């Protein structure tokens, strides 16, 4: 399997995402530009599906299960009403920063869940996730490229 495809597929995996795909690309000897591009695309692609299907799946579960109906109703009411003013003011910048921080538990998958939970519209959420992914991708790629270029005496 070509290295760029491994980077692409690894970046799609939750939790691992591009934070694991980029070091893998460097370990395989791929050029930084190739790693950057394929990690970005691989990390962004699941966002479309996550954001498209979370709403229909939650609606289906609410219709067919009293437990999920209570759970989601309480979750959405508490989250969206309690934090409405903060979301309106800080939702977009927060989501971008959250996705861009290269730490465990942050990233595109969790960012999509937050966007859904807070009711951020589809294209706005995609744009925020894409920008956050690009920033994280740049930070991790440049950091590893810099570390690997240091020659120890």
KELUMMI-109062 format. One record per residue: residue in three letters; chain; z, y, x of N, C-alpha, C in turn. Coordinates in steps of 0.02 Angstrom, whole numbers. Each point is the difference from the previous one (the first is absolute). Example, Ala and Ser with C-alpha at 12.3 -4.5 7.8 and 13.67 -1.06 7.14 Angstrom:
% KELUMMI-109062
rec roro->Ala	nuza->A	n_Z->390	n_Y->-284	n_X->660	ca_Z->0	ca_Y->59	ca_X->-45	c_Z->0	c_Y->60	c_X->45
rec roro->Ser	nuza->A	n_Z->-36	n_Y->53	n_X->-18	ca_Z->3	ca_Y->59	ca_X->42	c_Z->37	c_Y->55	c_X->-39
***
This chain:
% KELUMMI-109062
rec roro->Unk	nuza->A	n_Z->0	n_Y->-59	n_X->43	ca_Z->0	ca_Y->59	ca_X->-43	c_Z->0	c_Y->62	c_X->45
rec roro->Unk	nuza->A	n_Z->-42	n_Y->49	n_X->-15	ca_Z->-2	ca_Y->61	ca_X->41	c_Z->67	c_Y->38	c_X->-2
rec roro->Unk	nuza->A	n_Z->16	n_Y->31	n_X->55	ca_Z->63	ca_Y->36	ca_X->6	c_Z->9	c_Y->55	c_X->-51
rec roro->Unk	nuza->A	n_Z->-55	n_Y->38	n_X->-14	ca_Z->7	ca_Y->54	ca_X->-48	c_Z->16	c_Y->-27	c_X->-70
rec roro->Unk	nuza->A	n_Z->-23	n_Y->-60	n_X->-16	ca_Z->14	ca_Y->-30	ca_X->-65	c_Z->73	c_Y->-22	c_X->-4
rec roro->Unk	nuza->A	n_Z->27	n_Y->-23	n_X->56	ca_Z->71	ca_Y->-19	ca_X->3	c_Z->43	c_Y->62	c_X->-11
rec roro->Unk	nuza->A	n_Z->-19	n_Y->56	n_X->33	ca_Z->37	ca_Y->63	ca_X->-9	c_Z->-4	c_Y->21	c_X->-74
rec roro->Unk	nuza->A	n_Z->-59	n_Y->-2	n_X->-28	ca_Z->-11	ca_Y->19	ca_X->-70	c_Z->44	c_Y->-41	c_X->-47
rec roro->Unk	nuza->A	n_Z->-2	n_Y->-66	n_X->7	ca_Z->38	ca_Y->-44	ca_X->-44	c_Z->75	c_Y->8	c_X->10
rec roro->Unk	nuza->A	n_Z->22	n_Y->8	n_X->62	ca_Z->71	ca_Y->9	ca_X->15	c_Z->26	c_Y->64	c_X->-31
rec roro->Unk	nuza->A	n_Z->-40	n_Y->53	n_X->2	ca_Z->21	ca_Y->65	ca_X->-28	c_Z->8	c_Y->-3	c_X->-76
rec roro->Unk	nuza->A	n_Z->-30	n_Y->-50	n_X->-32	ca_Z->6	ca_Y->-8	ca_X->-72	c_Z->65	c_Y->-34	c_X->-22
rec roro->Unk	nuza->A	n_Z->34	n_Y->-32	n_X->46	ca_Z->59	ca_Y->-39	ca_X->-16	c_Z->60	c_Y->46	c_X->-11
rec roro->Unk	nuza->A	n_Z->36	n_Y->-10	n_X->-57	ca_Z->59	ca_Y->42	ca_X->-12	c_Z->52	c_Y->-9	c_X->56
rec roro->Unk	nuza->A	n_Z->38	n_Y->51	n_X->12	ca_Z->52	ca_Y->5	ca_X->52	c_Z->-31	c_Y->6	c_X->69
rec roro->Unk	nuza->A	n_Z->-48	n_Y->-42	n_X->18	ca_Z->-31	ca_Y->3	ca_X->66	c_Z->-45	c_Y->62	c_X->4
rec roro->Unk	nuza->A	n_Z->-47	n_Y->6	n_X->-46	ca_Z->-46	ca_Y->56	ca_X->-6	c_Z->-29	c_Y->20	c_X->67
rec roro->Unk	nuza->A	n_Z->-15	n_Y->63	n_X->9	ca_Z->-32	ca_Y->21	ca_X->63	c_Z->48	c_Y->1	c_X->58
rec roro->Unk	nuza->A	n_Z->65	n_Y->1	n_X->-14	ca_Z->50	ca_Y->1	ca_X->53	c_Z->0	c_Y->-65	c_X->40
rec roro->Unk	nuza->A	n_Z->-25	n_Y->-53	n_X->-31	ca_Z->-7	ca_Y->-64	ca_X->35	c_Z->-72	c_Y->-12	c_X->21
rec roro->Unk	nuza->A	n_Z->-47	n_Y->27	n_X->-38	ca_Z->-71	ca_Y->-11	ca_X->15	c_Z->-22	c_Y->36	c_X->63
rec roro->Unk	nuza->A	n_Z->25	n_Y->60	n_X->12	ca_Z->-21	ca_Y->39	ca_X->58	c_Z->22	c_Y->-33	c_X->65
rec roro->Unk	nuza->A	n_Z->64	n_Y->-19	n_X->8	ca_Z->19	ca_Y->-36	ca_X->61	c_Z->-41	c_Y->-64	c_X->10
rec roro->Unk	nuza->A	n_Z->-15	n_Y->-33	n_X->-54	ca_Z->-40	ca_Y->-61	ca_X->4	c_Z->-70	c_Y->16	c_X->27
rec roro->Unk	nuza->A	n_Z->-29	n_Y->55	n_X->-24	ca_Z->-66	ca_Y->21	ca_X->24	c_Z->1	c_Y->16	c_X->75
rec roro->Unk	nuza->A	n_Z->53	n_Y->34	n_X->22	ca_Z->5	ca_Y->14	ca_X->72	c_Z->10	c_Y->-64	c_X->40
rec roro->Unk	nuza->A	n_Z->38	n_Y->-47	n_X->-27	ca_Z->11	ca_Y->-64	ca_X->34	c_Z->-65	c_Y->-39	c_X->7
rec roro->Unk	nuza->A	n_Z->-46	n_Y->10	n_X->-47	ca_Z->-65	ca_Y->-33	ca_X->4	c_Z->-50	c_Y->38	c_X->42
rec roro->Unk	nuza->A	n_Z->20	n_Y->58	n_X->26	ca_Z->-44	ca_Y->39	ca_X->43	c_Z->-52	c_Y->42	c_X->-35
rec roro->Unk	nuza->A	n_Z->10	n_Y->14	n_X->-65	ca_Z->-48	ca_Y->41	ca_X->-37	c_Z->7	c_Y->73	c_X->20
rec roro->Unk	nuza->A	n_Z->-54	n_Y->39	n_X->-5	ca_Z->4	ca_Y->72	ca_X->15	c_Z->42	c_Y->35	c_X->-54
rec roro->Unk	nuza->A	n_Z->37	n_Y->53	n_X->20	ca_Z->43	ca_Y->36	ca_X->-47	c_Z->-37	c_Y->25	c_X->-62
rec roro->Unk	nuza->A	n_Z->-63	n_Y->23	n_X->7	ca_Z->-37	ca_Y->25	ca_X->-58	c_Z->-12	c_Y->-55	c_X->-51
rec roro->Unk	nuza->A	n_Z->-17	n_Y->-59	n_X->24	ca_Z->-12	ca_Y->-57	ca_X->-44	c_Z->65	c_Y->-20	c_X->-35
rec roro->Unk	nuza->A	n_Z->54	n_Y->-1	n_X->37	ca_Z->65	ca_Y->-18	ca_X->-29	c_Z->18	c_Y->51	c_X->-54
rec roro->Unk	nuza->A	n_Z->-7	n_Y->64	n_X->17	ca_Z->18	ca_Y->54	ca_X->-47	c_Z->-39	c_Y->-8	c_X->-66
rec roro->Unk	nuza->A	n_Z->-66	n_Y->-8	n_X->4	ca_Z->-42	ca_Y->-4	ca_X->-58	c_Z->16	c_Y->-61	c_X->-44
rec roro->Unk	nuza->A	n_Z->3	n_Y->-59	n_X->30	ca_Z->10	ca_Y->-61	ca_X->-39	c_Z->71	c_Y->-6	c_X->-26
rec roro->Unk	nuza->A	n_Z->50	n_Y->27	n_X->36	ca_Z->68	ca_Y->0	ca_X->-25	c_Z->6	c_Y->48	c_X->-60
rec roro->Unk	nuza->A	n_Z->-33	n_Y->57	n_X->5	ca_Z->0	ca_Y->49	ca_X->-55	c_Z->-30	c_Y->-30	c_X->-64
rec roro->Unk	nuza->A	n_Z->-60	n_Y->-28	n_X->7	ca_Z->-35	ca_Y->-29	ca_X->-58	c_Z->40	c_Y->-58	c_X->-29
rec roro->Unk	nuza->A	n_Z->26	n_Y->-43	n_X->43	ca_Z->39	ca_Y->-57	ca_X->-23	c_Z->64	c_Y->19	c_X->-34
rec roro->Unk	nuza->A	n_Z->31	n_Y->54	n_X->21	ca_Z->62	ca_Y->22	ca_X->-30	c_Z->-12	c_Y->38	c_X->-65
rec roro->Unk	nuza->A	n_Z->-56	n_Y->35	n_X->-5	ca_Z->-15	ca_Y->40	ca_X->-60	c_Z->-27	c_Y->-43	c_X->-57
rec roro->Unk	nuza->A	n_Z->-38	n_Y->-50	n_X->14	ca_Z->-33	ca_Y->-40	ca_X->-52	c_Z->49	c_Y->-27	c_X->-53
rec roro->Unk	nuza->A	n_Z->56	n_Y->-30	n_X->20	ca_Z->46	ca_Y->-25	ca_X->-52	c_Z->28	c_Y->54	c_X->-46
rec roro->Unk	nuza->A	n_Z->3	n_Y->62	n_X->24	ca_Z->26	ca_Y->55	ca_X->-41	c_Z->-37	c_Y->6	c_X->-66
rec roro->Unk	nuza->A	n_Z->-66	n_Y->-7	n_X->2	ca_Z->-40	ca_Y->5	ca_X->-61	c_Z->21	c_Y->-53	c_X->-51
rec roro->Unk	nuza->A	n_Z->8	n_Y->-62	n_X->23	ca_Z->18	ca_Y->-55	ca_X->-44	c_Z->72	c_Y->6	c_X->-25
rec roro->Unk	nuza->A	n_Z->45	n_Y->19	n_X->44	ca_Z->71	ca_Y->8	ca_X->-19	c_Z->5	c_Y->53	c_X->-55
rec roro->Unk	nuza->A	n_Z->-30	n_Y->58	n_X->12	ca_Z->5	ca_Y->55	ca_X->-48	c_Z->-39	c_Y->-15	c_X->-65
rec roro->Unk	nuza->A	n_Z->-53	n_Y->-38	n_X->5	ca_Z->-38	ca_Y->-17	ca_X->-61	c_Z->37	c_Y->-50	c_X->-44
rec roro->Unk	nuza->A	n_Z->35	n_Y->-48	n_X->31	ca_Z->28	ca_Y->-55	ca_X->-38	c_Z->74	c_Y->5	c_X->-15
rec roro->Unk	nuza->A	n_Z->37	n_Y->45	n_X->32	ca_Z->72	ca_Y->5	ca_X->-15	c_Z->13	c_Y->20	c_X->-72
rec roro->Unk	nuza->A	n_Z->-38	n_Y->48	n_X->-26	ca_Z->10	ca_Y->23	ca_X->-68	c_Z->-16	c_Y->-55	c_X->-51
rec roro->Unk	nuza->A	n_Z->-60	n_Y->-31	n_X->3	ca_Z->-14	ca_Y->-53	ca_X->-49	c_Z->48	c_Y->-59	c_X->4
rec roro->Unk	nuza->A	n_Z->20	n_Y->-17	n_X->61	ca_Z->47	ca_Y->-56	ca_X->8	c_Z->68	c_Y->17	c_X->-30
rec roro->Unk	nuza->A	n_Z->25	n_Y->61	n_X->13	ca_Z->65	ca_Y->20	ca_X->-28	c_Z->-4	c_Y->4	c_X->-76
rec roro->Unk	nuza->A	n_Z->-55	n_Y->24	n_X->-28	ca_Z->-8	ca_Y->4	ca_X->-72	c_Z->-1	c_Y->-71	c_X->-30
rec roro->Unk	nuza->A	n_Z->-37	n_Y->-44	n_X->31	ca_Z->-3	ca_Y->-70	ca_X->-23	c_Z->70	c_Y->-31	c_X->0
rec roro->Unk	nuza->A	n_Z->36	n_Y->10	n_X->55	ca_Z->68	ca_Y->-29	ca_X->5	c_Z->47	c_Y->30	c_X->-52
rec roro->Unk	nuza->A	n_Z->-8	n_Y->65	n_X->-12	ca_Z->43	ca_Y->33	ca_X->-50	c_Z->-15	c_Y->-27	c_X->-71
rec roro->Unk	nuza->A	n_Z->-63	n_Y->-15	n_X->-14	ca_Z->-18	ca_Y->-26	ca_X->-66	c_Z->23	c_Y->-72	c_X->-11
rec roro->Unk	nuza->A	n_Z->4	n_Y->-38	n_X->53	ca_Z->13	ca_Y->-71	ca_X->-6	c_Z->70	c_Y->-22	c_X->22
rec roro->Unk	nuza->A	n_Z->41	n_Y->46	n_X->20	ca_Z->67	ca_Y->-19	ca_X->22	c_Z->50	c_Y->56	c_X->-16
rec roro->Unk	nuza->A	n_Z->52	n_Y->-19	n_X->-36	ca_Z->52	ca_Y->50	ca_X->-15	c_Z->34	c_Y->24	c_X->64
rec roro->Unk	nuza->A	n_Z->10	n_Y->-47	n_X->46	ca_Z->32	ca_Y->19	ca_X->64	c_Z->-40	c_Y->54	c_X->36
rec roro->Unk	nuza->A	n_Z->-66	n_Y->-13	n_X->9	ca_Z->-42	ca_Y->49	ca_X->35	c_Z->-9	c_Y->64	c_X->-40
rec roro->Unk	nuza->A	n_Z->1	n_Y->-6	n_X->-66	ca_Z->-5	ca_Y->60	ca_X->-41	c_Z->60	c_Y->46	c_X->13
rec roro->Unk	nuza->A	n_Z->60	n_Y->-30	n_X->-2	ca_Z->61	ca_Y->39	ca_X->14	c_Z->-1	c_Y->27	c_X->72
rec roro->Unk	nuza->A	n_Z->-18	n_Y->-45	n_X->46	ca_Z->0	ca_Y->19	ca_X->72	c_Z->-46	c_Y->59	c_X->14
rec roro->Unk	nuza->A	n_Z->-64	n_Y->-7	n_X->-20	ca_Z->-49	ca_Y->53	ca_X->15	c_Z->14	c_Y->64	c_X->-39
rec roro->Unk	nuza->A	n_Z->21	n_Y->-7	n_X->-63	ca_Z->15	ca_Y->60	ca_X->-39	c_Z->56	c_Y->39	c_X->32
rec roro->Unk	nuza->A	n_Z->53	n_Y->-34	n_X->19	ca_Z->57	ca_Y->33	ca_X->33	c_Z->-21	c_Y->29	c_X->67
rec roro->Unk	nuza->A	n_Z->-37	n_Y->-39	n_X->39	ca_Z->-22	ca_Y->22	ca_X->66	c_Z->-44	c_Y->63	c_X->-5
rec roro->Unk	nuza->A	n_Z->-50	n_Y->-2	n_X->-44	ca_Z->-46	ca_Y->57	ca_X->-6	c_Z->36	c_Y->61	c_X->-28
rec roro->Unk	nuza->A	n_Z->41	n_Y->-10	n_X->-53	ca_Z->35	ca_Y->57	ca_X->-29	c_Z->47	c_Y->32	c_X->49
rec roro->Unk	nuza->A	n_Z->40	n_Y->-41	n_X->34	ca_Z->48	ca_Y->28	ca_X->49	c_Z->-35	c_Y->34	c_X->58
rec roro->Unk	nuza->A	n_Z->-49	n_Y->-33	n_X->28	ca_Z->-34	ca_Y->26	ca_X->59	c_Z->-40	c_Y->63	c_X->-16
rec roro->Unk	nuza->A	n_Z->-42	n_Y->-5	n_X->-50	ca_Z->-46	ca_Y->56	ca_X->-15	c_Z->36	c_Y->59	c_X->-30
rec roro->Unk	nuza->A	n_Z->51	n_Y->-10	n_X->-42	ca_Z->34	ca_Y->57	ca_X->-30	c_Z->52	c_Y->29	c_X->49
rec roro->Unk	nuza->A	n_Z->34	n_Y->-42	n_X->34	ca_Z->52	ca_Y->24	ca_X->46	c_Z->-29	c_Y->39	c_X->59
rec roro->Unk	nuza->A	n_Z->-58	n_Y->-22	n_X->25	ca_Z->-29	ca_Y->30	ca_X->60	c_Z->-64	c_Y->39	c_X->-14
rec roro->Unk	nuza->A	n_Z->-11	n_Y->18	n_X->-64	ca_Z->-63	ca_Y->32	ca_X->-19	c_Z->-14	c_Y->64	c_X->40
rec roro->Unk	nuza->A	n_Z->50	n_Y->44	n_X->4	ca_Z->-11	ca_Y->64	ca_X->35	c_Z->-11	c_Y->-11	c_X->75
rec roro->Unk	nuza->A	n_Z->36	n_Y->-46	n_X->29	ca_Z->-10	ca_Y->-15	ca_X->71	c_Z->-68	c_Y->-31	c_X->13
rec roro->Unk	nuza->A	n_Z->-23	n_Y->-42	n_X->-45	ca_Z->-65	ca_Y->-32	ca_X->7	c_Z->-55	c_Y->53	c_X->-5
rec roro->Unk	nuza->A	n_Z->7	n_Y->45	n_X->-49	ca_Z->-50	ca_Y->53	ca_X->-8	c_Z->-4	c_Y->44	c_X->62
rec roro->Unk	nuza->A	n_Z->58	n_Y->13	n_X->30	ca_Z->2	ca_Y->44	ca_X->58	c_Z->-17	c_Y->-36	c_X->65
rec roro->Unk	nuza->A	n_Z->28	n_Y->-59	n_X->11	ca_Z->-4	ca_Y->-34	ca_X->65	c_Z->-37	c_Y->-66	c_X->-1
rec roro->Unk	nuza->A	n_Z->-26	n_Y->-21	n_X->-57	ca_Z->-30	ca_Y->-66	ca_X->-7	c_Z->-55	c_Y->-15	c_X->50
rec roro->Unk	nuza->A	n_Z->-49	n_Y->46	n_X->4	ca_Z->-57	ca_Y->-11	ca_X->44	c_Z->20	c_Y->1	c_X->74
rec roro->Unk	nuza->A	n_Z->34	n_Y->53	n_X->24	ca_Z->20	ca_Y->0	ca_X->71	c_Z->47	c_Y->-58	c_X->17
rec roro->Unk	nuza->A	n_Z->46	n_Y->-16	n_X->-46	ca_Z->46	ca_Y->-55	ca_X->13	c_Z->-38	c_Y->-66	c_X->8
rec roro->Unk	nuza->A	n_Z->-48	n_Y->-12	n_X->-44	ca_Z->-38	ca_Y->-62	ca_X->2	c_Z->-40	c_Y->-6	c_X->65
rec roro->Unk	nuza->A	n_Z->-31	n_Y->55	n_X->21	ca_Z->-38	ca_Y->0	ca_X->63	c_Z->46	c_Y->-15	c_X->59
rec roro->Unk	nuza->A	n_Z->56	n_Y->34	n_X->3	ca_Z->47	ca_Y->-11	ca_X->55	c_Z->29	c_Y->-70	c_X->-2
rec roro->Unk	nuza->A	n_Z->18	n_Y->-24	n_X->-59	ca_Z->28	ca_Y->-67	ca_X->-7	c_Z->-49	c_Y->-53	c_X->26
rec roro->Unk	nuza->A	n_Z->-63	n_Y->5	n_X->-20	ca_Z->-50	ca_Y->-49	ca_X->21	c_Z->-14	c_Y->6	c_X->75
rec roro->Unk	nuza->A	n_Z->4	n_Y->60	n_X->27	ca_Z->-18	ca_Y->11	ca_X->70	c_Z->54	c_Y->-20	c_X->50
rec roro->Unk	nuza->A	n_Z->61	n_Y->-8	n_X->-22	ca_Z->54	ca_Y->-19	ca_X->46	c_Z->-7	c_Y->-73	c_X->19
rec roro->Unk	nuza->A	n_Z->-12	n_Y->-14	n_X->63	ca_Z->-11	ca_Y->-70	ca_X->21	c_Z->65	c_Y->-39	c_X->11
rec roro->Unk	nuza->A	n_Z->35	n_Y->-11	n_X->-55	ca_Z->62	ca_Y->-39	ca_X->2	c_Z->-3	c_Y->-55	c_X->-52
rec roro->Unk	nuza->A	n_Z->39	n_Y->-54	n_X->10	ca_Z->2	ca_Y->-53	ca_X->-51	c_Z->22	c_Y->27	c_X->-68
rec roro->Unk	nuza->A	n_Z->-33	n_Y->-21	n_X->-52	ca_Z->18	ca_Y->22	ca_X->-68	c_Z->-39	c_Y->60	c_X->-24
rec roro->Unk	nuza->A	n_Z->-33	n_Y->34	n_X->46	ca_Z->-44	ca_Y->55	ca_X->-19	c_Z->-71	c_Y->-24	c_X->6
rec roro->Unk	nuza->A	n_Z->-47	n_Y->38	n_X->-23	ca_Z->-70	ca_Y->-20	ca_X->6	c_Z->-37	c_Y->5	c_X->-66
rec roro->Unk	nuza->A	n_Z->-61	n_Y->-24	n_X->1	ca_Z->-45	ca_Y->8	ca_X->-57	c_Z->23	c_Y->-41	c_X->-61
rec roro->Unk	nuza->A	n_Z->20	n_Y->-62	n_X->10	ca_Z->21	ca_Y->-41	ca_X->-57	c_Z->59	c_Y->31	c_X->-36
rec roro->Unk	nuza->A	n_Z->51	n_Y->19	n_X->38	ca_Z->59	ca_Y->30	ca_X->-30	c_Z->-16	c_Y->69	c_X->-28
rec roro->Unk	nuza->A	n_Z->-44	n_Y->37	n_X->34	ca_Z->-22	ca_Y->65	ca_X->-24	c_Z->-35	c_Y->-6	c_X->-68
rec roro->Unk	nuza->A	n_Z->-41	n_Y->-51	n_X->-8	ca_Z->-33	ca_Y->-12	ca_X->-65	c_Z->51	c_Y->-15	c_X->-54
rec roro->Unk	nuza->A	n_Z->50	n_Y->-40	n_X->16	ca_Z->53	ca_Y->-14	ca_X->-48	c_Z->37	c_Y->63	c_X->-21
rec roro->Unk	nuza->A	n_Z->15	n_Y->43	n_X->49	ca_Z->33	ca_Y->63	ca_X->-16	c_Z->-44	c_Y->45	c_X->-42
rec roro->Unk	nuza->A	n_Z->-64	n_Y->4	n_X->18	ca_Z->-47	ca_Y->42	ca_X->-39	c_Z->-2	c_Y->-24	c_X->-72
rec roro->Unk	nuza->A	n_Z->-3	n_Y->-65	n_X->-10	ca_Z->0	ca_Y->-27	ca_X->-68	c_Z->65	c_Y->14	c_X->-36
rec roro->Unk	nuza->A	n_Z->55	n_Y->-12	n_X->34	ca_Z->66	ca_Y->10	ca_X->-29	c_Z->10	c_Y->73	c_X->-22
rec roro->Unk	nuza->A	n_Z->-23	n_Y->47	n_X->40	ca_Z->9	ca_Y->71	ca_X->-15	c_Z->-56	c_Y->29	c_X->-42
rec roro->Unk	nuza->A	n_Z->-49	n_Y->-42	n_X->-19	ca_Z->-53	ca_Y->22	ca_X->-44	c_Z->-52	c_Y->45	c_X->32
rec roro->Unk	nuza->A	n_Z->-10	n_Y->-6	n_X->65	ca_Z->-51	ca_Y->40	ca_X->34	c_Z->-68	c_Y->-29	c_X->-19
rec roro->Unk	nuza->A	n_Z->-47	n_Y->43	n_X->-18	ca_Z->-66	ca_Y->-21	ca_X->-23	c_Z->-37	c_Y->-39	c_X->55
rec roro->Unk	nuza->A	n_Z->-46	n_Y->-44	n_X->-22	ca_Z->-35	ca_Y->-47	ca_X->43	c_Z->-32	c_Y->34	c_X->61
rec roro->Unk	nuza->A	n_Z->-45	n_Y->46	n_X->-10	ca_Z->-37	ca_Y->29	ca_X->56	c_Z->44	c_Y->42	c_X->45
rec roro->Unk	nuza->A	n_Z->50	n_Y->32	n_X->-29	ca_Z->48	ca_Y->38	ca_X->41	c_Z->40	c_Y->-48	c_X->44
rec roro->Unk	nuza->A	n_Z->21	n_Y->-56	n_X->-29	ca_Z->37	ca_Y->-51	ca_X->38	c_Z->-43	c_Y->-30	c_X->55
rec roro->Unk	nuza->A	n_Z->-64	n_Y->-14	n_X->-16	ca_Z->-46	ca_Y->-26	ca_X->51	c_Z->-8	c_Y->49	c_X->57
rec roro->Unk	nuza->A	n_Z->-9	n_Y->64	n_X->-17	ca_Z->-9	ca_Y->52	ca_X->52	c_Z->63	c_Y->5	c_X->44
rec roro->Unk	nuza->A	n_Z->58	n_Y->0	n_X->-31	ca_Z->63	ca_Y->4	ca_X->38	c_Z->8	c_Y->-61	c_X->45
rec roro->Unk	nuza->A	n_Z->-14	n_Y->-59	n_X->-27	ca_Z->6	ca_Y->-61	ca_X->40	c_Z->-51	c_Y->1	c_X->57
rec roro->Unk	nuza->A	n_Z->-61	n_Y->21	n_X->-13	ca_Z->-51	ca_Y->2	ca_X->52	c_Z->20	c_Y->47	c_X->56
rec roro->Unk	nuza->A	n_Z->26	n_Y->58	n_X->-17	ca_Z->21	ca_Y->48	ca_X->51	c_Z->60	c_Y->-27	c_X->39
rec roro->Unk	nuza->A	n_Z->47	n_Y->-30	n_X->-35	ca_Z->58	ca_Y->-30	ca_X->33	c_Z->-20	c_Y->-58	c_X->46
rec roro->Unk	nuza->A	n_Z->-46	n_Y->-41	n_X->-23	ca_Z->-25	ca_Y->-55	ca_X->41	c_Z->-35	c_Y->27	c_X->63
rec roro->Unk	nuza->A	n_Z->-41	n_Y->51	n_X->-9	ca_Z->-36	ca_Y->29	ca_X->57	c_Z->50	c_Y->28	c_X->52
rec roro->Unk	nuza->A	n_Z->52	n_Y->33	n_X->-23	ca_Z->51	ca_Y->28	ca_X->46	c_Z->36	c_Y->-57	c_X->36
rec roro->Unk	nuza->A	n_Z->22	n_Y->-50	n_X->-37	ca_Z->35	ca_Y->-58	ca_X->31	c_Z->-46	c_Y->-36	c_X->49
rec roro->Unk	nuza->A	n_Z->-63	n_Y->-8	n_X->-20	ca_Z->-50	ca_Y->-33	ca_X->42	c_Z->-8	c_Y->38	c_X->65
rec roro->Unk	nuza->A	n_Z->-7	n_Y->65	n_X->-5	ca_Z->-7	ca_Y->42	ca_X->59	c_Z->61	c_Y->-3	c_X->45
rec roro->Unk	nuza->A	n_Z->59	n_Y->4	n_X->-30	ca_Z->63	ca_Y->-2	ca_X->39	c_Z->7	c_Y->-67	c_X->38
rec roro->Unk	nuza->A	n_Z->-11	n_Y->-54	n_X->-36	ca_Z->9	ca_Y->-66	ca_X->31	c_Z->-54	c_Y->-13	c_X->52
rec roro->Unk	nuza->A	n_Z->-63	n_Y->15	n_X->-17	ca_Z->-55	ca_Y->-12	ca_X->47	c_Z->8	c_Y->41	c_X->63
rec roro->Unk	nuza->A	n_Z->14	n_Y->65	n_X->-7	ca_Z->8	ca_Y->43	ca_X->59	c_Z->61	c_Y->-19	c_X->41
rec roro->Unk	nuza->A	n_Z->54	n_Y->-18	n_X->-34	ca_Z->60	ca_Y->-22	ca_X->36	c_Z->-14	c_Y->-62	c_X->42
rec roro->Unk	nuza->A	n_Z->-31	n_Y->-49	n_X->-31	ca_Z->-14	ca_Y->-62	ca_X->37	c_Z->-52	c_Y->11	c_X->55
rec roro->Unk	nuza->A	n_Z->-50	n_Y->40	n_X->-15	ca_Z->-51	ca_Y->14	ca_X->51	c_Z->32	c_Y->36	c_X->59
rec roro->Unk	nuza->A	n_Z->46	n_Y->46	n_X->-14	ca_Z->35	ca_Y->35	ca_X->54	c_Z->45	c_Y->-45	c_X->39
rec roro->Unk	nuza->A	n_Z->37	n_Y->-42	n_X->-34	ca_Z->45	ca_Y->-47	ca_X->33	c_Z->-39	c_Y->-48	c_X->44
rec roro->Unk	nuza->A	n_Z->-55	n_Y->-25	n_X->-26	ca_Z->-40	ca_Y->-48	ca_X->37	c_Z->-37	c_Y->30	c_X->58
rec roro->Unk	nuza->A	n_Z->-10	n_Y->67	n_X->-1	ca_Z->-36	ca_Y->32	ca_X->55	c_Z->46	c_Y->18	c_X->58
rec roro->Unk	nuza->A	n_Z->65	n_Y->-2	n_X->-11	ca_Z->49	ca_Y->15	ca_X->53	c_Z->-2	c_Y->-57	c_X->51
rec roro->Unk	nuza->A	n_Z->-6	n_Y->18	n_X->61	ca_Z->0	ca_Y->-50	ca_X->54	c_Z->69	c_Y->2	c_X->35
rec roro->Unk	nuza->A	n_Z->32	n_Y->-57	n_X->0	ca_Z->66	ca_Y->-4	ca_X->32	c_Z->-10	c_Y->-16	c_X->74
rec roro->Unk	nuza->A	n_Z->38	n_Y->33	n_X->41	ca_Z->-4	ca_Y->-10	ca_X->73	c_Z->47	c_Y->-54	c_X->21
***
